[in-house]
Amino acid sequence: MIALRAMLIAGMTCFATPVFAQSTGNTPPPPCESEAYHQFDFWLGEWEVSGPNGNLAGHNTIERAENGCLITESWVNTAGGTGQSLNFYNPDTGLWRQVWVSAGSIIDYTGGLTETGSMKLEGTITYHGNGTSFPFTGEWTPNEDGSVTQHFEQYNPDTEDWAVWFTGRYERTENE
């Protein structure tokens, strides 16, 4: 009975091992090193974020993960609200994608670098609770002083116009 159990566990382990691990001797895939994977590096770091009025809006930590193939975001606002995003470059489409999730909304959008060097993404925001979705854009612009300006807009179908959703200035924290 014990031998049968050991054989079953060994067999299940073989099926649970990903195909790439079986074919490459358990070596992880190569890291994402090409220039395209580094287009959003200007956003990496520990940040204090201020709103348009200059008051502190919150803190944001932007880090690389998965051998450089992923950028993670962990946001905490001054009221204690949180949110996280996963950001990645898709070599099949040539686009960056961000999926943001918080208790209030999900934002899913794609895009890339603009001619001026900012990262601009376009997609939708969906609000929890009422399930409404609207077109949404986000743009991150690196500034000469090392700060980053983040600007979000949401489309309003009632006015058929784009409205500013949030504009923030990212400044590196002292421990950065």
Phi and psi restraints in degrees (value plus and minus 20) as a CYANA .aco file:
   2 ILE   PHI     -85.1   -45.1
   2 ILE   PSI     -60.0   -20.0
   3 ALA   PHI     -84.5   -44.5
   3 ALA   PSI     -60.7   -20.7
   4 LEU   PHI     -83.3   -43.3
   4 LEU   PSI     -63.4   -23.4
   5 ARG   PHI     -81.2   -41.2
   5 ARG   PSI     -63.4   -23.4
   6 ALA   PHI     -82.0   -42.0
   6 ALA   PSI     -60.4   -20.4
   7 MET   PHI     -86.2   -46.2
   7 MET   PSI     -60.9   -20.9
   8 LEU   PHI     -83.7   -43.7
   8 LEU   PSI     -64.2   -24.2
   9 ILE   PHI     -83.5   -43.5
   9 ILE   PSI     -63.0   -23.0
  10 ALA   PHI     -82.4   -42.4
  10 ALA   PSI     -61.3   -21.3
  11 GLY   PHI     -86.4   -46.4
  11 GLY   PSI     -60.0   -20.0
  12 MET   PHI     -85.9   -45.9
  12 MET   PSI     -55.8   -15.8
  13 THR   PHI     -83.3   -43.3
  13 THR   PSI     -59.4   -19.4
  14 CYS   PHI     -82.7   -42.7
  14 CYS   PSI     -61.5   -21.5
  15 PHE   PHI     -92.4   -52.4
  15 PHE   PSI     -47.4    -7.4
  16 ALA   PHI    -100.9   -60.9
  16 ALA   PSI     -34.5     5.5
  17 THR   PHI     -96.8   -56.8
  17 THR   PSI     107.5   147.5
  18 PRO   PHI     -77.6   -37.6
  18 PRO   PSI     129.5   169.5
  19 VAL   PHI     -77.2   -37.2
  19 VAL   PSI     -62.9   -22.9
  20 PHE   PHI     -83.2   -43.2
  20 PHE   PSI     -52.9   -12.9
  21 ALA   PHI     -91.0   -51.0
  21 ALA   PSI     -56.4   -16.4
  22 GLN   PHI     -86.7   -46.7
  22 GLN   PSI     -59.5   -19.5
  23 SER   PHI    -104.2   -64.2
  23 SER   PSI     -36.3     3.7
  24 THR   PHI    -136.4   -96.4
  24 THR   PSI      -5.8    34.2
  25 GLY   PHI      49.4    89.4
  25 GLY   PSI      16.9    56.9
  26 ASN   PHI      45.9    85.9
  26 ASN   PSI       1.8    41.8
  27 THR   PHI    -106.7   -66.7
  27 THR   PSI     112.5   152.5
  28 PRO   PHI     -86.2   -46.2
  28 PRO   PSI     136.7   176.7
  29 PRO   PHI     -82.8   -42.8
  29 PRO   PSI     136.6   176.6
  30 PRO   PHI     -83.1   -43.1
  30 PRO   PSI     127.1   167.1
  31 PRO   PHI     -86.2   -46.2
  31 PRO   PSI     139.9   179.9
  32 CYS   PHI    -103.6   -63.6
  32 CYS   PSI      73.5   113.5
  33 GLU   PHI    -124.6   -84.6
  33 GLU   PSI     -36.1     3.9
  34 SER   PHI     -83.9   -43.9
  34 SER   PSI     142.3   182.3
  35 GLU   PHI     -75.7   -35.7
  35 GLU   PSI     -55.7   -15.7
  36 ALA   PHI     -79.5   -39.5
  36 ALA   PSI     -54.3   -14.3
  37 TYR   PHI     -93.7   -53.7
  37 TYR   PSI     -27.9    12.1
  38 HIS   PHI    -131.3   -91.3
  38 HIS   PSI     -11.8    28.2
  39 GLN   PHI     -83.9   -43.9
  39 GLN   PSI     -44.6    -4.6
  40 PHE   PHI    -124.4   -84.4
  40 PHE   PSI      -9.4    30.6
  41 ASP   PHI     -81.4   -41.4
  41 ASP   PSI     -44.8    -4.8
  42 PHE   PHI     -83.0   -43.0
  42 PHE   PSI     -36.1     3.9
  43 TRP   PHI    -112.6   -72.6
  43 TRP   PSI     -30.4     9.6
  44 LEU   PHI     -85.9   -45.9
  44 LEU   PSI     121.3   161.3
  45 GLY   PHI     118.7   158.7
  45 GLY   PSI    -195.6  -155.6
  46 GLU   PHI    -121.9   -81.9
  46 GLU   PSI     107.2   147.2
  47 TRP   PHI    -151.0  -111.0
  47 TRP   PSI     126.6   166.6
  48 GLU   PHI    -122.1   -82.1
  48 GLU   PSI     114.8   154.8
  49 VAL   PHI    -136.5   -96.5
  49 VAL   PSI     107.0   147.0
  50 SER   PHI    -130.3   -90.3
  50 SER   PSI     125.6   165.6
  51 GLY   PHI     -99.3   -59.3
  51 GLY   PSI    -198.8  -158.8
  52 PRO   PHI     -79.8   -39.8
  52 PRO   PSI     -45.9    -5.9
  53 ASN   PHI    -103.8   -63.8
  53 ASN   PSI     -22.3    17.7
  54 GLY   PHI      68.8   108.8
  54 GLY   PSI     -27.2    12.8
  55 ASN   PHI     -97.5   -57.5
  55 ASN   PSI     127.4   167.4
  56 LEU   PHI     -80.9   -40.9
  56 LEU   PSI     107.3   147.3
  57 ALA   PHI    -120.8   -80.8
  57 ALA   PSI     -49.0    -9.0
  58 GLY   PHI     145.9   185.9
  58 GLY   PSI    -191.3  -151.3
  59 HIS   PHI    -143.3  -103.3
  59 HIS   PSI     124.3   164.3
  60 ASN   PHI    -156.3  -116.3
  60 ASN   PSI     115.4   155.4
  61 THR   PHI    -136.1   -96.1
  61 THR   PSI     102.4   142.4
  62 ILE   PHI    -139.2   -99.2
  62 ILE   PSI      99.5   139.5
  63 GLU   PHI    -154.8  -114.8
  63 GLU   PSI     135.5   175.5
  64 ARG   PHI    -103.5   -63.5
  64 ARG   PSI     129.7   169.7
  65 ALA   PHI    -168.5  -128.5
  65 ALA   PSI     153.5   193.5
  66 GLU   PHI      30.5    70.5
  66 GLU   PSI      36.6    76.6
  67 ASN   PHI      36.0    76.0
  67 ASN   PSI      12.4    52.4
  68 GLY   PHI      66.0   106.0
  68 GLY   PSI     -15.9    24.1
  69 CYS   PHI    -109.1   -69.1
  69 CYS   PSI     -27.3    12.7
  70 LEU   PHI    -159.9  -119.9
  70 LEU   PSI     123.8   163.8
  71 ILE   PHI    -137.4   -97.4
  71 ILE   PSI     106.8   146.8
  72 THR   PHI    -127.6   -87.6
  72 THR   PSI     126.8   166.8
  73 GLU   PHI    -144.3  -104.3
  73 GLU   PSI     114.4   154.4
  74 SER   PHI    -148.7  -108.7
  74 SER   PSI      91.7   131.7
  75 TRP   PHI    -128.0   -88.0
  75 TRP   PSI     118.9   158.9
  76 VAL   PHI    -156.1  -116.1
  76 VAL   PSI     100.5   140.5
  77 ASN   PHI    -107.8   -67.8
  77 ASN   PSI     153.5   193.5
  78 THR   PHI     -86.5   -46.5
  78 THR   PSI     -38.3     1.7
  79 ALA   PHI    -111.6   -71.6
  79 ALA   PSI     -20.4    19.6
  80 GLY   PHI      75.6   115.6
  80 GLY   PSI     -22.1    17.9
  81 GLY   PHI     -88.6   -48.6
  81 GLY   PSI     127.2   167.2
  82 THR   PHI    -148.4  -108.4
  82 THR   PSI     146.4   186.4
  83 GLY   PHI    -186.9  -146.9
  83 GLY   PSI     138.2   178.2
  84 GLN   PHI    -159.8  -119.8
  84 GLN   PSI     131.2   171.2
  85 SER   PHI    -156.0  -116.0
  85 SER   PSI     133.5   173.5
  86 LEU   PHI    -133.9   -93.9
  86 LEU   PSI     112.0   152.0
  87 ASN   PHI    -149.2  -109.2
  87 ASN   PSI     112.6   152.6
  88 PHE   PHI    -173.7  -133.7
  88 PHE   PSI     132.8   172.8
  89 TYR   PHI    -112.1   -72.1
  89 TYR   PSI     109.3   149.3
  90 ASN   PHI    -122.0   -82.0
  90 ASN   PSI      88.5   128.5
  91 PRO   PHI     -85.7   -45.7
  91 PRO   PSI     -41.9    -1.9
  92 ASP   PHI     -91.8   -51.8
  92 ASP   PSI     -54.9   -14.9
  93 THR   PHI    -121.8   -81.8
  93 THR   PSI     -39.1     0.9
  94 GLY   PHI      54.6    94.6
  94 GLY   PSI      -2.8    37.2
  95 LEU   PHI    -139.1   -99.1
  95 LEU   PSI     133.8   173.8
  96 TRP   PHI    -108.0   -68.0
  96 TRP   PSI     129.1   169.1
  97 ARG   PHI    -153.7  -113.7
  97 ARG   PSI     118.2   158.2
  98 GLN   PHI    -143.9  -103.9
  98 GLN   PSI     114.3   154.3
  99 VAL   PHI    -141.2  -101.2
  99 VAL   PSI      93.8   133.8
 100 TRP   PHI    -125.3   -85.3
 100 TRP   PSI     116.0   156.0
 101 VAL   PHI    -154.0  -114.0
 101 VAL   PSI     109.3   149.3
 102 SER   PHI    -159.0  -119.0
 102 SER   PSI     157.2   197.2
 103 ALA   PHI     -85.9   -45.9
 103 ALA   PSI     -39.7     0.3
 104 GLY   PHI    -119.4   -79.4
 104 GLY   PSI     -47.3    -7.3
 105 SER   PHI    -179.8  -139.8
 105 SER   PSI     145.3   185.3
 106 ILE   PHI    -144.1  -104.1
 106 ILE   PSI     110.0   150.0
 107 ILE   PHI    -139.7   -99.7
 107 ILE   PSI     110.1   150.1
 108 ASP   PHI    -153.3  -113.3
 108 ASP   PSI      93.7   133.7
 109 TYR   PHI    -170.8  -130.8
 109 TYR   PSI     142.4   182.4
 110 THR   PHI    -153.5  -113.5
 110 THR   PSI     143.1   183.1
 111 GLY   PHI     146.2   186.2
 111 GLY   PSI    -169.7  -129.7
 112 GLY   PHI    -192.6  -152.6
 112 GLY   PSI    -186.9  -146.9
 113 LEU   PHI     -90.0   -50.0
 113 LEU   PSI     120.3   160.3
 114 THR   PHI    -110.2   -70.2
 114 THR   PSI     153.0   193.0
 115 GLU   PHI     -81.8   -41.8
 115 GLU   PSI     -45.0    -5.0
 116 THR   PHI    -110.4   -70.4
 116 THR   PSI     -21.7    18.3
 117 GLY   PHI      74.6   114.6
 117 GLY   PSI     -14.8    25.2
 118 SER   PHI    -107.8   -67.8
 118 SER   PSI     140.5   180.5
 119 MET   PHI    -120.7   -80.7
 119 MET   PSI     100.6   140.6
 120 LYS   PHI    -142.1  -102.1
 120 LYS   PSI     107.1   147.1
 121 LEU   PHI    -141.5  -101.5
 121 LEU   PSI     126.0   166.0
 122 GLU   PHI    -154.0  -114.0
 122 GLU   PSI     119.4   159.4
 123 GLY   PHI    -199.7  -159.7
 123 GLY   PSI    -152.1  -112.1
 124 THR   PHI    -155.3  -115.3
 124 THR   PSI     133.8   173.8
 125 ILE   PHI    -135.5   -95.5
 125 ILE   PSI     114.5   154.5
 126 THR   PHI    -141.6  -101.6
 126 THR   PSI     108.6   148.6
 127 TYR   PHI    -113.5   -73.5
 127 TYR   PSI     111.4   151.4
 128 HIS   PHI     -85.8   -45.8
 128 HIS   PSI     133.4   173.4
 129 GLY   PHI      74.7   114.7
 129 GLY   PSI     -81.3   -41.3
 130 ASN   PHI    -123.3   -83.3
 130 ASN   PSI     -29.0    11.0
 131 GLY   PHI      47.5    87.5
 131 GLY   PSI      -4.2    35.8
 132 THR   PHI     -98.9   -58.9
 132 THR   PSI     126.0   166.0
 133 SER   PHI    -149.0  -109.0
 133 SER   PSI     125.9   165.9
 134 PHE   PHI    -161.0  -121.0
 134 PHE   PSI     132.0   172.0
 135 PRO   PHI     -79.2   -39.2
 135 PRO   PSI     125.3   165.3
 136 PHE   PHI    -168.1  -128.1
 136 PHE   PSI     122.9   162.9
 137 THR   PHI    -150.1  -110.1
 137 THR   PSI     131.4   171.4
 138 GLY   PHI    -156.6  -116.6
 138 GLY   PSI     120.2   160.2
 139 GLU   PHI    -158.7  -118.7
 139 GLU   PSI     111.0   151.0
 140 TRP   PHI    -134.8   -94.8
 140 TRP   PSI     101.9   141.9
 141 THR   PHI    -139.2   -99.2
 141 THR   PSI      99.5   139.5
 142 PRO   PHI     -93.3   -53.3
 142 PRO   PSI     114.1   154.1
 143 ASN   PHI    -121.7   -81.7
 143 ASN   PSI     137.5   177.5
 144 GLU   PHI     -78.3   -38.3
 144 GLU   PSI     -49.8    -9.8
 145 ASP   PHI    -104.1   -64.1
 145 ASP   PSI     -13.1    26.9
 146 GLY   PHI      72.6   112.6
 146 GLY   PSI     -29.5    10.5
 147 SER   PHI     -98.5   -58.5
 147 SER   PSI     150.6   190.6
 148 VAL   PHI    -152.2  -112.2
 148 VAL   PSI     114.9   154.9
 149 THR   PHI    -120.2   -80.2
 149 THR   PSI     108.5   148.5
 150 GLN   PHI    -132.6   -92.6
 150 GLN   PSI     109.8   149.8
 151 HIS   PHI    -154.6  -114.6
 151 HIS   PSI     102.4   142.4
 152 PHE   PHI    -135.6   -95.6
 152 PHE   PSI     122.9   162.9
 153 GLU   PHI    -155.0  -115.0
 153 GLU   PSI     125.2   165.2
 154 GLN   PHI    -142.3  -102.3
 154 GLN   PSI     118.3   158.3
 155 TYR   PHI     -98.3   -58.3
 155 TYR   PSI     114.9   154.9
 156 ASN   PHI    -128.2   -88.2
 156 ASN   PSI      87.7   127.7
 157 PRO   PHI     -87.1   -47.1
 157 PRO   PSI     -42.6    -2.6
 158 ASP   PHI     -89.3   -49.3
 158 ASP   PSI     -61.4   -21.4
 159 THR   PHI    -118.1   -78.1
 159 THR   PSI     -27.5    12.5
 160 GLU   PHI      33.9    73.9
 160 GLU   PSI      22.6    62.6
 161 ASP   PHI    -161.0  -121.0
 161 ASP   PSI     140.0   180.0
 162 TRP   PHI    -111.6   -71.6
 162 TRP   PSI     115.1   155.1
 163 ALA   PHI    -140.6  -100.6
 163 ALA   PSI     122.8   162.8
 164 VAL   PHI     -84.7   -44.7
 164 VAL   PSI     108.8   148.8
 165 TRP   PHI    -118.0   -78.0
 165 TRP   PSI     -59.4   -19.4
 166 PHE   PHI    -187.1  -147.1
 166 PHE   PSI     119.9   159.9
 167 THR   PHI    -149.6  -109.6
 167 THR   PSI     107.7   147.7
 168 GLY   PHI    -155.6  -115.6
 168 GLY   PSI     134.2   174.2
 169 ARG   PHI    -133.4   -93.4
 169 ARG   PSI     100.8   140.8
 170 TYR   PHI    -111.8   -71.8
 170 TYR   PSI     105.3   145.3
 171 GLU   PHI    -146.3  -106.3
 171 GLU   PSI     114.6   154.6
 172 ARG   PHI     -82.2   -42.2
 172 ARG   PSI     122.3   162.3
 173 THR   PHI     -95.8   -55.8
 173 THR   PSI     143.7   183.7
 174 GLU   PHI     -83.0   -43.0
 174 GLU   PSI     -50.6   -10.6
 175 ASN   PHI    -100.5   -60.5
 175 ASN   PSI     -15.5    24.5
